[in-house]
Every structure is written in C-alpha cells, then in structure tokens.
Amino acid sequence: MENKCKFTPSDIKKIRLDLMLTQTEFAEKLGISFASVNRYENGKSIPTLKVQRKFLELSKKEIK
C-alpha cells in the first residue's frame, strides 16, 4: 500500500509555525525526532499515516 501524504512540506511547516513551536518542540509533541520534522518540512521524507493524523489533531487544536 502506498503512503500518500495529505500535507505538503509547506503545510507541515505552517502548522508548526502557527503553533509557535520550534522543530524540536514540534517533534516532541508528535513523538518523533527533530530530524524527521526537518525531512518532512524539506520534502525529503513522507510522514506515516500515524504522524499525519497527529498533524491533523494539532492543527485542529490551533483552530479552536
């Protein structure tokens, strides 16, 4: 099964910046490494569906 990301690298960075978090802080909230966040934001890697769900959860919290 192919993992298609619903978030562009720009979307991921925007969520992080809207939450006013550093890449390290964002990684901690997501339960992943700083390096993973960096790769996602730079389009070098595609987040798993589990991580994509966490992006969605965090972005919804920001909207409320």
N, CA, C and O atoms as a GROMACS GRO file, in nm:
protein
  256
    1MET      N    1   0.084  -0.119   0.000
    1MET     CA    2   0.000   0.000   0.000
    1MET      C    3   0.088   0.125   0.000
    1MET      O    4   0.183   0.134   0.078
    2GLU      N    5   0.056   0.217  -0.086
    2GLU     CA    6   0.134   0.340  -0.098
    2GLU      C    7   0.090   0.441   0.007
    2GLU      O    8  -0.030   0.458   0.032
    3ASN      N    9   0.185   0.508   0.068
    3ASN     CA   10   0.156   0.610   0.168
    3ASN      C   11   0.153   0.746   0.099
    3ASN      O   12   0.258   0.801   0.066
    4LYS      N   13   0.035   0.799   0.079
    4LYS     CA   14   0.022   0.931   0.018
    4LYS      C   15  -0.001   1.033   0.128
    4LYS      O   16  -0.089   1.017   0.212
    5CYS      N   17   0.079   1.136   0.126
    5CYS     CA   18   0.068   1.240   0.228
    5CYS      C   19  -0.032   1.346   0.185
    5CYS      O   20  -0.027   1.397   0.073
    6LYS      N   21  -0.121   1.378   0.276
    6LYS     CA   22  -0.221   1.481   0.250
    6LYS      C   23  -0.166   1.620   0.283
    6LYS      O   24  -0.232   1.721   0.258
    7PHE      N   25  -0.046   1.625   0.339
    7PHE     CA   26   0.016   1.751   0.378
    7PHE      C   27   0.139   1.777   0.294
    7PHE      O   28   0.225   1.690   0.280
    8THR      N   29   0.149   1.896   0.237
    8THR     CA   30   0.270   1.935   0.165
    8THR      C   31   0.375   1.976   0.269
    8THR      O   32   0.341   2.002   0.384
    9PRO      N   33   0.501   1.983   0.228
    9PRO     CA   34   0.603   2.032   0.322
    9PRO      C   35   0.566   2.171   0.377
    9PRO      O   36   0.590   2.200   0.494
   10SER      N   37   0.509   2.256   0.293
   10SER     CA   38   0.469   2.390   0.338
   10SER      C   39   0.357   2.383   0.441
   10SER      O   40   0.356   2.460   0.537
   11ASP      N   41   0.263   2.290   0.423
   11ASP     CA   42   0.154   2.271   0.520
   11ASP      C   43   0.210   2.232   0.656
   11ASP      O   44   0.168   2.285   0.759
   12ILE      N   45   0.304   2.141   0.655
   12ILE     CA   46   0.362   2.092   0.780
   12ILE      C   47   0.433   2.206   0.853
   12ILE      O   48   0.417   2.222   0.974
   13LYS      N   49   0.509   2.283   0.779
   13LYS     CA   50   0.580   2.398   0.840
   13LYS      C   51   0.481   2.501   0.892
   13LYS      O   52   0.501   2.558   0.999
   14LYS      N   53   0.373   2.525   0.817
   14LYS     CA   54   0.272   2.623   0.860
   14LYS      C   55   0.206   2.580   0.990
   14LYS      O   56   0.185   2.662   1.079
   15ILE      N   57   0.172   2.451   1.002
   15ILE     CA   58   0.112   2.402   1.126
   15ILE      C   59   0.207   2.429   1.242
   15ILE      O   60   0.165   2.479   1.347
   16ARG      N   61   0.334   2.396   1.223
   16ARG     CA   62   0.433   2.417   1.329
   16ARG      C   63   0.446   2.564   1.366
   16ARG      O   64   0.448   2.599   1.484
   17LEU      N   65   0.454   2.650   1.265
   17LEU     CA   66   0.470   2.793   1.292
   17LEU      C   67   0.345   2.854   1.354
   17LEU      O   68   0.354   2.941   1.440
   18ASP      N   69   0.227   2.807   1.311
   18ASP     CA   70   0.102   2.855   1.371
   18ASP      C   71   0.094   2.820   1.519
   18ASP      O   72   0.035   2.893   1.599
   19LEU      N   73   0.155   2.708   1.555
   19LEU     CA   74   0.160   2.666   1.696
   19LEU      C   75   0.275   2.734   1.771
   19LEU      O   76   0.290   2.716   1.892
   20MET      N   77   0.355   2.812   1.697
   20MET     CA   78   0.471   2.883   1.752
   20MET      C   79   0.569   2.788   1.820
   20MET      O   80   0.614   2.811   1.932
   21LEU      N   81   0.601   2.680   1.749
   21LEU     CA   82   0.693   2.579   1.801
   21LEU      C   83   0.818   2.571   1.714
   21LEU      O   84   0.814   2.596   1.594
   22THR      N   85   0.928   2.536   1.778
   22THR     CA   86   1.049   2.505   1.703
   22THR      C   87   1.032   2.364   1.646
   22THR      O   88   0.940   2.292   1.682
   23GLN      N   89   1.122   2.327   1.556
   23GLN     CA   90   1.115   2.190   1.503
   23GLN      C   91   1.132   2.087   1.616
   23GLN      O   92   1.068   1.982   1.614
   24THR      N   93   1.217   2.117   1.711
   24THR     CA   94   1.240   2.026   1.822
   24THR      C   95   1.114   2.013   1.908
   24THR      O   96   1.076   1.902   1.945
   25GLU      N   97   1.050   2.124   1.939
   25GLU     CA   98   0.927   2.121   2.020
   25GLU      C   99   0.815   2.048   1.946
   25GLU      O  100   0.740   1.970   2.006
   26PHE      N  101   0.803   2.074   1.816
   26PHE     CA  102   0.702   2.009   1.733
   26PHE      C  103   0.726   1.858   1.731
   26PHE      O  104   0.632   1.779   1.743
   27ALA      N  105   0.851   1.818   1.716
   27ALA     CA  106   0.887   1.676   1.715
   27ALA      C  107   0.847   1.609   1.846
   27ALA      O  108   0.796   1.498   1.846
   28GLU      N  109   0.870   1.678   1.958
   28GLU     CA  110   0.833   1.622   2.088
   28GLU      C  111   0.682   1.602   2.098
   28GLU      O  112   0.637   1.499   2.148
   29LYS      N  113   0.604   1.697   2.050
   29LYS     CA  114   0.458   1.684   2.053
   29LYS      C  115   0.410   1.569   1.965
   29LYS      O  116   0.311   1.503   1.996
   30LEU      N  117   0.481   1.546   1.856
   30LEU     CA  118   0.444   1.440   1.763
   30LEU      C  119   0.499   1.304   1.802
   30LEU      O  120   0.456   1.201   1.751
   31GLY      N  121   0.595   1.303   1.894
   31GLY     CA  122   0.659   1.178   1.935
   31GLY      C  123   0.755   1.124   1.830
   31GLY      O  124   0.772   1.002   1.817
   32ILE      N  125   0.818   1.216   1.757
   32ILE     CA  126   0.914   1.178   1.654
   32ILE      C  127   1.042   1.258   1.674
   32ILE      O  128   1.050   1.342   1.764
   33SER      N  129   1.142   1.232   1.592
   33SER     CA  130   1.269   1.303   1.607
   33SER      C  131   1.266   1.439   1.535
   33SER      O  132   1.187   1.462   1.443
   34PHE      N  133   1.355   1.525   1.580
   34PHE     CA  134   1.375   1.654   1.514
   34PHE      C  135   1.410   1.633   1.367
   34PHE      O  136   1.362   1.705   1.279
   35ALA      N  137   1.495   1.533   1.341
   35ALA     CA  138   1.540   1.506   1.204
   35ALA      C  139   1.421   1.470   1.114
   35ALA      O  140   1.418   1.508   0.997
   36SER      N  141   1.324   1.397   1.168
   36SER     CA  142   1.205   1.362   1.089
   36SER      C  143   1.127   1.486   1.052
   36SER      O  144   1.086   1.501   0.936
   37VAL      N  145   1.105   1.575   1.147
   37VAL     CA  146   1.033   1.700   1.118
   37VAL      C  147   1.107   1.776   1.009
   37VAL      O  148   1.046   1.826   0.915
   38ASN      N  149   1.236   1.786   1.022
   38ASN     CA  150   1.317   1.857   0.924
   38ASN      C  151   1.302   1.796   0.785
   38ASN      O  152   1.286   1.868   0.686
   39ARG      N  153   1.306   1.664   0.776
   39ARG     CA  154   1.291   1.596   0.646
   39ARG      C  155   1.152   1.618   0.589
   39ARG      O  156   1.138   1.637   0.468
   40TYR      N  157   1.048   1.615   0.673
   40TYR     CA  158   0.912   1.638   0.624
   40TYR      C  159   0.897   1.779   0.569
   40TYR      O  160   0.840   1.798   0.462
   41GLU      N  161   0.949   1.878   0.643
   41GLU     CA  162   0.937   2.018   0.601
   41GLU      C  163   1.018   2.047   0.475
   41GLU      O  164   0.985   2.140   0.401
   42ASN      N  165   1.121   1.970   0.452
   42ASN     CA  166   1.205   1.992   0.333
   42ASN      C  167   1.170   1.898   0.218
   42ASN      O  168   1.238   1.897   0.115
   43GLY      N  169   1.064   1.820   0.236
   43GLY     CA  170   1.019   1.730   0.130
   43GLY      C  171   1.111   1.612   0.104
   43GLY      O  172   1.104   1.551  -0.003
   44LYS      N  173   1.196   1.581   0.198
   44LYS     CA  174   1.292   1.470   0.182
   44LYS      C  175   1.234   1.336   0.223
   44LYS      O  176   1.286   1.231   0.189
   45SER      N  177   1.124   1.342   0.299
   45SER     CA  178   1.062   1.221   0.351
   45SER      C  179   0.911   1.242   0.361
   45SER      O  180   0.865   1.356   0.370
   46ILE      N  181   0.836   1.133   0.361
   46ILE     CA  182   0.690   1.140   0.371
   46ILE      C  183   0.649   1.086   0.507
   46ILE      O  184   0.687   0.975   0.543
   47PRO      N  185   0.572   1.162   0.583
   47PRO     CA  186   0.529   1.114   0.714
   47PRO      C  187   0.435   0.995   0.704
   47PRO      O  188   0.360   0.981   0.607
   48THR      N  189   0.440   0.909   0.803
   48THR     CA  190   0.349   0.795   0.808
   48THR      C  191   0.207   0.846   0.830
   48THR      O  192   0.186   0.961   0.867
   49LEU      N  193   0.110   0.758   0.808
   49LEU     CA  194  -0.028   0.797   0.831
   49LEU      C  195  -0.052   0.832   0.977
   49LEU      O  196  -0.130   0.922   1.008
   50LYS      N  197   0.016   0.762   1.067
   50LYS     CA  198   0.004   0.791   1.211
   50LYS      C  199   0.049   0.935   1.241
   50LYS      O  200  -0.018   1.007   1.314
   51VAL      N  201   0.161   0.974   1.184
   51VAL     CA  202   0.212   1.110   1.205
   51VAL      C  203   0.120   1.212   1.137
   51VAL      O  204   0.097   1.320   1.192
   52GLN      N  205   0.068   1.179   1.020
   52GLN     CA  206  -0.026   1.269   0.952
   52GLN      C  207  -0.150   1.294   1.038
   52GLN      O  208  -0.202   1.405   1.042
   53ARG      N  209  -0.198   1.190   1.105
   53ARG     CA  210  -0.313   1.207   1.195
   53ARG      C  211  -0.278   1.303   1.308
   53ARG      O  212  -0.361   1.384   1.349
   54LYS      N  213  -0.156   1.292   1.359
   54LYS     CA  214  -0.113   1.383   1.465
   54LYS      C  215  -0.106   1.527   1.415
   54LYS      O  216  -0.142   1.620   1.487
   55PHE      N  217  -0.060   1.547   1.289
   55PHE     CA  218  -0.060   1.681   1.231
   55PHE      C  219  -0.201   1.737   1.234
   55PHE      O  220  -0.224   1.851   1.273
   56LEU      N  221  -0.296   1.654   1.191
   56LEU     CA  222  -0.435   1.695   1.185
   56LEU      C  223  -0.488   1.731   1.323
   56LEU      O  224  -0.555   1.834   1.340
   57GLU      N  225  -0.459   1.648   1.422
   57GLU     CA  226  -0.502   1.675   1.559
   57GLU      C  227  -0.447   1.807   1.610
   57GLU      O  228  -0.519   1.888   1.668
   58LEU      N  229  -0.318   1.830   1.587
   58LEU     CA  230  -0.254   1.953   1.633
   58LEU      C  231  -0.309   2.074   1.559
   58LEU      O  232  -0.329   2.180   1.619
   59SER      N  233  -0.334   2.061   1.429
   59SER     CA  234  -0.386   2.174   1.354
   59SER      C  235  -0.528   2.207   1.395
   59SER      O  236  -0.567   2.324   1.394
   60LYS      N  237  -0.607   2.107   1.432
   60LYS     CA  238  -0.744   2.132   1.481
   60LYS      C  239  -0.742   2.204   1.615
   60LYS      O  240  -0.825   2.291   1.640
   61LYS      N  241  -0.647   2.167   1.701
   61LYS     CA  242  -0.635   2.235   1.831
   61LYS      C  243  -0.604   2.382   1.811
   61LYS      O  244  -0.651   2.467   1.886
   62GLU      N  245  -0.523   2.412   1.709
   62GLU     CA  246  -0.485   2.550   1.680
   62GLU      C  247  -0.605   2.630   1.632
   62GLU      O  248  -0.616   2.749   1.662
   63ILE      N  249  -0.695   2.567   1.559
   63ILE     CA  250  -0.813   2.636   1.504
   63ILE      C  251  -0.910   2.674   1.613
   63ILE      O  252  -0.975   2.778   1.605
   64LYS      N  253  -0.922   2.590   1.716
   64LYS     CA  254  -1.020   2.615   1.825
   64LYS      C  255  -0.987   2.736   1.907
   64LYS      O  256  -1.060   2.768   2.001
   0.00000   0.00000   0.00000
